[in-house]
Amino acid sequence: MESVACRGCDLLQRIPPLGFGGKARCARCNQLLAFRPADPLDRPLALTVAAAIALVIANVMPLMSLSVEGRDATTTLAGGAYEMWIQGSEVTAAIVAFCAVVAPACYVALLLAVLLLVRRPPAPHWTAELMRWVDHLKPWSMNEVLLLGMLVALTKIAQLATVIPGPAMYAVGALVLLLPAITSSLDAREAWRRIAWVTPAGASGAGA
């Protein structure tokens, strides 16, 4: 059993193993201490597939269209980072490209791979390394910061030109909602339990 201090009254108490859909509450103040989702892997998998689709749309479709005095222009996420690069802002372009394109794509792809591998336990032992990379990449997927920056930019540009949000803009907004939903619905402990940690018999001496 695991010992946890209540966030409401600071009472230290033990939490018994929970079944799917089970909850543990504080004996003193009834604060929720732990919760095990009823579908710890199916719902995160569905949300991750949706995030992958939104991510493809966000990187392939136009982010926005600008119209100034009869002249129209469109851009994409990667195109915006490229324009920063050729205009001399290489560091900013690299940061935007990594946080807006590379990190979210790697995070969703690795998470999708992990969820597919653990559906049929035991998953290969190298799945644990993918799980660790998922944890490393999660803080760098800053789609909410990107969306906020785009909204601020749109507010300023709207005074000078006609701005039409593209499909990628809505896809980024969907990602801002989907990524936290994946994190809150995923039972990481269940995924770790389904990984094969024991080396198969005879494998250690195979290279001897």
N, C-alpha and C positions, 0 to 999 in steps of 0.2 A: 504494500500500500504506500501511497505517496502522501507526504506531509505538506500542507499548504497553510499559509497564514491568510486569514480573511482580510480582504481589502476594506471592508466596512468597519469591523471592530477589532481586527488584529489578533483574533483568536486562532491559535495554532491547532490544527486538527488533521486527522488522517482521512484520505479519500479512498474508498474501496474501488476495486475495478468496476468500471461502468460498462453496461451493455449499450448496444446501438440505440441512440435516442435517449440515453440516460442522463440525468442531471444530479449534481451534488450541491446541496445548499448548506450554509453555515447553521450550526445548531443554535447559535445565540441570536443572530440578527436576520437570518434567512437570506443572506446575500448569496448569489449564485457563485459557486467556487469553481465548478468544472462542468463541461458539457461535451458529450460525445455525439456527433451528428448521426442521424439515422442512416444516411447514405454518404459515408465519409469519402468515397472515391467516385461514385457515379455522377453526382452533381458537380464536383469540381472538374471532372472530365468534360461534361457538357459545356460548362462555362469556359473552359480552356479552348475547346473547339470554336466556340463563338468568338473568343478573343483572337484566335488565330485568323478567323475570317475577317474580323474588323481590322486586324493588323495589316492584312494583305490589301484591303481597300484603302487604308490610311496611307500606304506607301505607293500604291499604283495610281489611284484616282487623284484628280486635281484637289489641292487643298483649298484654294480660293481663286476667284477671277477678279481682275481689276479692270475698270473701264475709265479712261481719262481722255476727254476730248475726242471720242470716237476711236481711240486706240485701246485694244483689249490685250490682256496678258494673263496667263495662268501659271501656277507654280505647284510643286509637290513638296513633301517633307524633305526628301533628299535633294531636290532642286534648290530649296531655300538654303540648305547647308552648303551646296556647291557655289551658289552666288556669293555667300559670305567668304568662301575660300578665295575665289578669283578677285574679290574686291580688297583682299589684303588682311581679312580677319581670320587667319588660319586657326588660331587657338580656339576662338569662339565657334568656328565652323566644325572643328573636330569634336568639341564638347556637345554641340547640338546634335551632330550626326550620331555620336555614341549614345547619348541619353534618350534621343527621340526615335532612333531607327535600330541601331545595333543591339543595345541592351534589351529593349522590349522584345525584339525578334528572338534573341537567344533565350531570354527568360521563358517566353511562351513555348518555344520549340522544345527546350529541355524539360519543362514541366509536362508538356504533352507526352513526351517520350517516357517520363517516369510513370505517369498515370496509366499509360498503356502497358508498360512492363509489369507493374504491380497488380494488374487485374488478374493475372494467372500466377499466383505464388507457387514456388518461391521465385522471385525475380533474381536475375543475375547479380552477383556481388558488386559489379561495377555500377549498378544502379545507385548505390550509395554515393558514389562520386558525382553523379548527375544531380542528386539531391543537394549536395553541398554547393555545387555551382548555381543551382536555383536560388539558394539562400544568399549567395554572394551577389547575384545579379539583380535581385529584387529591389534593393535600395536605389539602384541606378536607373530603374525604369520610371522616369519622371514625367509621365504623360500629363499628370494634373498640372505640373508647373508649365509644361508646354502649352496646354490649353489656356491657362490663365494668361500667359504671355501673348498668345494669338488674339485673345479677346481684347486685351489692352491695345494691341497694335491695330486691330480692326476699328476700335473706337476712334483712334487718332487718324487713321487713313480715311475713314468715312467722311471726314471734313474736306478732303481733297479729291476723292475719287469715289466712284460707285463700286462697292465691294459686294461680291456674291459668294457666300460660303459654298464650297464644293463638297462632294461626298466624303472626302477624306476628313474634313472638319468634323462631320457628324460621327465618323468612325473613331476619331480620337476621343470624342466625348463618350462614345460607348466603351472604349477601353478604360477610361477613367472610372467608370462604374463597374466594369467586369473584373478588373484586376483585384480591387479590394474584396469583391464578392468571392473570388477564387480563394483568396487568403483566409477569409472568415469561414468558408465551408469545408476547407481541406483539413482532414485529420492526419497531420504529419506522422503521428505515432503509429497509426494503422499502416501507413506506407512503409515506415521503417520496419515494422513487424514482418512485412511480406518479402523482405530482402533476404536472400540466402547468404548467411554469414559464415557458414562452415565450409571449409575447403573440401571438395570431394575426395574420397579415399583414393590414394595413389597419385593424386595430382602433385603433391610436394616432391615426390621422387621422380617425376616424369623427366625432368631436365637433368637429373644427376648422371 
